[in-house]
Amino acid sequence: MHIFIAGFGCEVNSFVTARATLDDFAGHCLYREGTDPRMATPTNGHSDMVALAQADGHCVLGGTVAFAPPTGPLRLECWQHLRARILNDLRAAGPVDIVLMNLHGATLAEDGSHCEAVLMADIRAALGGDVVVGALLDLHGHLSPGLLESCDLLVAYKHYPHTDIAARAGELYRLAVATAQGRIRPRMVMIPVPAIGAFPTVRPAMADFVDWMGAMEEPHGILSVSLIHGFPWGDHADAGVRALAIGNGDLALAQAAADAIARRFWRERDELALRPIPLDQALAIVAAAPPGPPFVLADGSDNPGGGAPGDATHILRGLIEAGVEGAAVGLLHDPETVADARAAGVGGTFPARIGGKREACSGEPVTGMATVLCLRDDAMQRHCAPETPLLPVGGAAAIRIGGVDVVVTEGRGQTFSPDVYSQMGIDPLSKRILVPKSTVHFFSNFISITDRILYVDTPGGIDLGFRDVQFLHLARPVWPLDPL
């Protein structure tokens, strides 16, 4: 069979001032299948689907693969260019039997367009109803009715952190081939749940939910189930939790499965949602604890993996003001401080002005004399998905200010692994507190050194407490913002 495979996405945060341009895609992941991949962060299942199709002897017709790091809405010229490029690739491919799209799901343009829904509607209009169309989704996408109508198959990651990308890519590929061969007849049902939040599957309640949900799948009845967590910081009418089930020719069976998923989630939502605690409470827990491995105080609200600026200073300032010794913070995005550290050199000191430069939610810069501990341009870290190659940290400096070690970087990136400290000469096991700028994706690697993990509630670009988030488009009422 002739299988067209392409990819597109960017997790868009509506509440930051940054805007995504073509340069953001070109510097991260923008290439055409059949050419050398250019991926700064290879985190998607595109290559998995290509490898499976080629191994089965199918003809892979490659389209553009375009992903940008999480940031603000796409500039219209960027969105229209990438939309046209993928559609032109599809036209140039000629007749196809299957289209497989590797998407994020939470890509929004400046004009409010849900880009993946528009793109898939374009693809369906170009192909007609006979070609099998499927898409792989991040569970933090927006599952809109339009996206559902344009596709025969939608499969989302089940785990957060996203450790099952390859497995879900394989699932989508196998279902699409079986559909094209007439061996199955997928029927999809989606049920919206009026809830927003973060729902990590590493926590016992959510892990149990995913296991229960996955047990519904069997080849002659329910082909696939997904729980879309949604991305509420992408302010859209279709943001929020969605239950999705695919039945084999049986719409009523799919409806019953999706209904069961939605109802159980609603009943257990308080237990499933991540509930961060105030910094002073977290520090009190640390102070009262016996000696042992380090505590992780996760700075999830300033997670660059959700479009936050990565330079918030709320926890750093709190550690210094509390006189905490033996803490390390990072990665903190601050190219100006990296340049100052380079000028001072290792062992040198300089008057620092750290963080608080990108967004109002970042807080004020932390000032004081800083000592340079390490300078590197070649530091690396592991991703949360074990099959993913090491990721570059880029230009970075480790500095000490007010008794706290801070890893500052030229680029903006999420903390995935304790490598960000050890590669910069900081022994993470020697510290009392580690502060990764990540909501959940740090967990897979940090759990190998400590199980003392606390999620801290601070202001930020993806404020987990939704304290000052001014939604304009989110469907209301919604839990936990409104009485329901």
Long-range contacts (C-beta under 8 A, 24 or more apart in sequence): 1-58, 1-59, 1-97, 1-98, 1-177, 1-180, 2-58, 2-59, 2-61, 2-93, 2-94, 2-95, 2-96, 2-97, 2-98, 3-53, 3-58, 3-59, 3-60, 3-61, 3-96, 3-97, 3-98, 3-99, 3-100, 3-176, 4-61, 4-62, 4-63, 4-89, 4-90, 4-93, 4-96, 4-98, 4-99, 4-100, 5-33, 5-46, 5-49, 5-50, 5-53, 5-60, 5-61, 5-62, 5-63, 5-99, 5-100, 5-101, 5-102, 6-33, 6-62, 6-63, 6-64, 6-65, 6-86, 6-89, 6-90, 6-101, 6-102, 7-44, 7-46, 7-63, 7-64, 7-65, 7-66, 7-67, 7-101, 7-102, 7-103, 8-64, 8-65, 8-66, 8-67, 8-82, 8-86, 8-101, 8-102, 8-103, 8-104, 8-107, 8-115, 8-116, 8-119, 9-44, 9-66, 9-67, 9-68, 9-102, 9-103, 9-104, 9-105, 9-106, 9-107, 9-116, 9-138, 10-67, 10-68, 10-69, 10-70, 10-71, 10-74, 10-104, 10-106, 10-107, 11-70, 11-104, 11-106, 11-107, 11-138, 11-140, 11-231, 11-234, 11-305, 11-306, 11-307, 12-70, 12-71, 12-72, 12-73, 12-74, 12-106, 12-107, 12-108, 12-231, 12-234, 12-307, 13-70, 13-71, 13-72, 13-233, 13-234, 13-306, 13-307, 13-308, 13-461, 13-462, 14-72, 14-73, 14-108, 14-233, 14-234, 14-235, 14-236, 15-233, 15-235, 15-361, 15-461, 15-469, 15-470, 16-71, 16-72, 16-307, 16-308, 16-309, 16-359, 16-461, 17-72, 17-359, 18-71, 18-72, 18-307, 18-309, 18-358, 19-71, 19-72, 19-73, 19-74, 19-75, 19-110, 20-68, 20-71, 20-72, 20-73, 20-74, 20-75, 20-78, 21-75, 21-78, 22-75, 22-77, 22-78, 22-81, 22-82, 24-68, 24-69, 24-71, 24-78, 25-66, 25-67, 25-68, 25-78, 25-82, 28-67, 28-68, 28-69, 29-65, 29-66, 29-67, 29-68, 30-64, 30-65, 30-66, 30-67, 31-64, 31-65, 32-62, 32-63, 32-64, 32-65, 32-89, 33-60, 33-62, 33-63, 33-65, 34-62, 37-65, 39-67, 40-69, 40-391, 40-392, 41-67, 41-69, 41-383, 41-391, 41-413, 42-388, 42-389, 43-162, 43-165, 43-383, 43-385, 43-388, 44-102, 44-136, 44-165, 45-102, 45-136, 45-165, 45-166, 45-168, 45-169, 45-170, 45-172, 46-102, 46-169, 48-165, 48-166, 48-169, 48-170, 48-173, 49-100, 49-102, 49-136, 49-169, 49-170, 49-172, 49-173, 52-169, 52-170, 52-173, 52-174, 53-173, 56-177, 58-177, 61-93, 61-94, 61-96, 62-89, 63-89, 63-90, 63-93, 64-89, 65-102, 67-104, 69-304, 69-412, 69-413, 70-304, 70-305, 70-306, 70-307, 71-307, 72-307, 73-108, 73-109, 73-110, 74-107, 74-108, 74-109, 74-110, 74-115, 75-109, 75-110, 76-109, 76-110, 76-111, 79-109, 79-110, 79-113, 79-115, 83-115, 83-118, 83-119, 83-122, 86-119, 87-119, 87-122, 87-123, 87-126, 90-123, 90-126, 90-127, 91-126, 96-127, 96-131, 97-131, 97-132, 97-180, 98-131, 98-132, 98-133, 98-134, 98-176, 98-177, 98-180, 99-123, 99-127, 99-131, 99-132, 99-133, 99-134, 100-134, 100-135, 100-136, 100-172, 100-173, 100-176, 101-133, 101-134, 101-135, 101-136, 102-135, 102-136, 102-169, 103-135, 103-136, 103-137, 103-138, 103-141, 104-137, 104-138, 104-140, 104-141, 105-137, 105-138, 105-140, 105-141, 105-142, 105-143, 105-147, 105-156, 105-228, 105-231, 106-138, 106-140, 106-141, 106-142, 106-230, 106-231, 106-234, 106-236, 106-239, 108-234, 108-236, 112-236, 112-473, 114-142, 114-144, 114-146, 114-147, 114-236, 114-238, 116-141, 116-142, 116-147, 117-142, 117-144, 117-146, 117-147, 117-150, 118-146, 120-146, 120-147, 120-150, 120-151, 121-146, 121-149, 121-150, 123-150, 124-149, 124-150, 124-151, 132-176, 132-179, 132-180, 134-172, 134-175, 134-176, 134-179, 135-172, 136-168, 136-169, 136-172, 137-226, 137-228, 138-162, 139-226, 139-227, 139-228, 139-229, 140-228, 140-229, 140-230, 140-231, 141-228, 141-230, 141-231, 142-228, 142-230, 142-231, 142-234, 142-236, 142-238, 142-239, 143-190, 143-228, 143-230, 143-238, 143-242, 143-244, 144-237, 144-238, 145-190, 145-238, 148-188, 148-190, 151-188, 152-176, 152-179, 152-186, 152-188, 153-179, 153-186, 153-188, 153-224, 153-246, 154-188, 154-226, 154-244, 154-246, 155-224, 155-226, 156-226, 156-227, 156-228, 156-244, 158-201, 158-210, 158-213, 158-214, 158-226, 158-227, 159-201, 159-210, 160-198, 160-199, 160-200, 160-201, 160-202, 160-206, 160-229, 160-440, 161-200, 161-201, 161-202, 161-384, 161-385, 161-440, 161-441, 161-443, 161-444, 162-384, 162-385, 162-441, 163-384, 163-385, 163-386, 163-444, 165-385, 166-385, 166-387, 171-224, 175-223, 175-224, 175-246, 184-219, 184-223, 184-248, 184-249, 185-248, 185-249, 186-223, 186-246, 186-247, 186-248, 187-246, 187-247, 187-248, 187-249, 187-250, 187-251, 187-254, 188-244, 188-245, 188-246, 188-247, 188-254, 189-244, 189-245, 189-246, 189-247, 189-251, 189-254, 189-255, 189-257, 189-258, 190-242, 190-243, 190-244, 190-258, 191-242, 191-243, 191-244, 191-258, 191-259, 191-261, 191-262, 192-238, 192-240, 192-241, 192-242, 192-262, 192-475, 193-240, 193-241, 193-242, 193-243, 193-262, 193-265, 193-266, 194-240, 194-241, 194-475, 194-477, 194-478, 194-479, 194-484, 195-240, 195-241, 195-265, 195-266, 195-269, 195-273, 195-478, 195-479, 195-480, 196-230, 196-232, 196-239, 196-240, 196-241, 196-466, 196-474, 196-478, 196-479, 196-480, 196-481, 197-229, 197-232, 197-269, 197-273, 197-274, 197-464, 197-480, 198-229, 198-273, 198-274, 198-300, 198-439, 198-440, 198-464, 199-229, 199-241, 199-272, 199-273, 199-274, 200-274, 200-439, 200-440, 200-443, 202-440, 202-443, 202-444, 202-447, 203-272, 203-274, 205-268, 205-271, 205-272, 206-272, 209-264, 209-265, 209-268, 209-272, 212-264, 213-261, 216-245, 216-257, 216-260, 216-261, 219-248, 220-248, 221-247, 221-248, 221-250, 221-253, 222-246, 222-247, 222-248, 222-253, 222-254, 222-257, 223-247, 223-248, 225-257, 225-258, 225-261, 227-261, 227-265, 231-306, 232-466, 232-469, 232-471, 232-474, 233-306, 233-307, 233-461, 233-462, 233-469, 235-471, 235-472, 235-473, 235-474, 236-473, 236-474, 237-473, 237-474, 237-475, 238-475, 239-473, 239-474, 239-475, 240-474, 240-475, 240-478, 241-265, 269-479, 273-480, 274-300, 274-439, 274-440, 274-455, 274-464, 275-455, 276-300, 276-301, 276-455, 276-456, 276-457, 276-458, 276-464, 276-465, 277-454, 277-455, 277-456, 277-457, 278-456, 278-457, 279-314, 279-315, 279-318, 279-456, 279-457, 279-458, 280-318, 282-454, 282-456, 283-318, 283-319, 283-322, 283-324, 285-454, 286-432, 286-433, 286-454, 289-452, 292-450, 292-452, 293-429, 293-449, 293-450, 293-451, 293-452, 294-428, 294-429, 294-431, 294-432, 294-433, 294-434, 294-449, 294-450, 294-452, 295-432, 295-433, 295-434, 295-450, 295-452, 295-453, 295-454, 296-433, 296-434, 296-435, 296-436, 296-442, 296-446, 296-450, 296-452, 296-453, 296-454, 297-433, 297-434, 297-435, 297-454, 297-456, 298-435, 298-436, 298-438, 298-439, 298-440, 298-442, 298-453, 298-454, 298-455, 298-456, 299-329, 299-435, 299-436, 299-437, 299-438, 299-456, 299-458, 299-460, 300-438, 300-439, 300-440, 300-455, 300-456, 300-460, 300-462, 300-464, 301-439, 301-457, 301-458, 301-459, 301-460, 301-461, 301-462, 301-463, 301-464, 301-465, 302-362, 302-437, 302-458, 302-460, 302-461, 302-462, 303-414, 303-437, 303-438, 303-439, 303-460, 303-461, 303-462, 304-331, 304-333, 304-412, 304-413, 304-414, 304-437, 305-414, 305-438, 305-439, 305-441, 306-439, 306-461, 306-462, 307-461, 307-462, 308-359, 308-361, 308-437, 308-460, 308-461, 308-462, 309-333, 309-358, 309-359, 309-361, 309-362, 309-412, 309-461, 310-358, 310-412, 310-413, 310-414, 310-437, 311-355, 311-356, 311-357, 311-358, 311-359, 311-362, 312-355, 312-356, 312-361, 312-362, 312-363, 312-437, 312-458, 312-459, 312-460, 312-461, 313-354, 313-355, 313-356, 313-362, 313-363, 313-364, 313-365, 313-366, 314-363, 314-458, 314-459, 314-460, 315-435, 315-456, 315-458, 316-354, 316-355, 316-366, 316-404, 316-406, 316-435, 317-363, 317-364, 317-366, 319-402, 319-404, 319-433, 319-435, 320-366, 320-368, 320-401, 320-402, 320-403, 320-404, 323-403, 324-403, 324-404, 324-432, 324-433, 325-403, 325-432, 326-430, 326-431, 326-432, 326-433, 327-403, 327-404, 327-405, 327-431, 327-432, 327-433, 327-434, 327-435, 328-404, 328-405, 328-406, 328-407, 328-421, 328-426, 328-428, 328-431, 328-433, 328-434, 328-435, 329-404, 329-405, 329-406, 329-407, 329-435, 330-398, 330-405, 330-406, 330-407, 330-408, 330-409, 330-415, 330-420, 330-421, 330-424, 330-435, 330-436, 330-437, 331-393, 331-396, 331-407, 331-408, 331-409, 331-413, 331-414, 331-415, 331-420, 331-436, 331-437, 332-406, 332-407, 332-408, 332-409, 332-437, 333-358, 333-408, 333-409, 333-411, 333-412, 333-413, 334-408, 334-409, 335-395, 335-409, 335-410, 335-411, 337-370, 337-397, 337-399, 337-408, 338-395, 338-396, 338-397, 338-408, 338-409, 338-410, 341-370, 341-372, 341-375, 341-397, 341-399, 341-408, 342-375, 342-397, 344-372, 345-372, 345-375, 346-372, 346-373, 346-374, 346-375, 347-371, 347-372, 348-372, 352-399, 352-401, 354-399, 354-401, 354-406, 354-408, 359-461, 361-459, 361-460, 361-461, 361-463, 361-468, 362-460, 363-459, 366-401, 366-402, 368-401, 368-402, 369-401, 370-399, 370-400, 370-401, 371-399, 371-400, 371-401, 372-397, 372-398, 372-399, 373-397, 373-398, 373-399, 373-400, 373-405, 373-424, 373-425, 373-426, 374-398, 374-424, 374-425, 374-426, 376-423, 376-424, 379-419, 379-420, 379-423, 379-424, 380-419, 380-423, 381-415, 381-416, 381-417, 381-419, 381-420, 381-423, 382-416, 382-417, 382-419, 382-445, 383-416, 383-417, 384-416, 384-441, 384-442, 384-443, 384-444, 384-445, 385-444, 386-444, 391-416, 393-420, 393-423, 396-424, 397-424, 398-424, 398-425, 398-426, 405-431, 414-438, 414-441, 414-442, 415-442, 416-441, 416-442, 416-444, 416-445, 417-442, 417-445, 417-446, 418-445, 418-446, 418-449, 419-445, 439-464
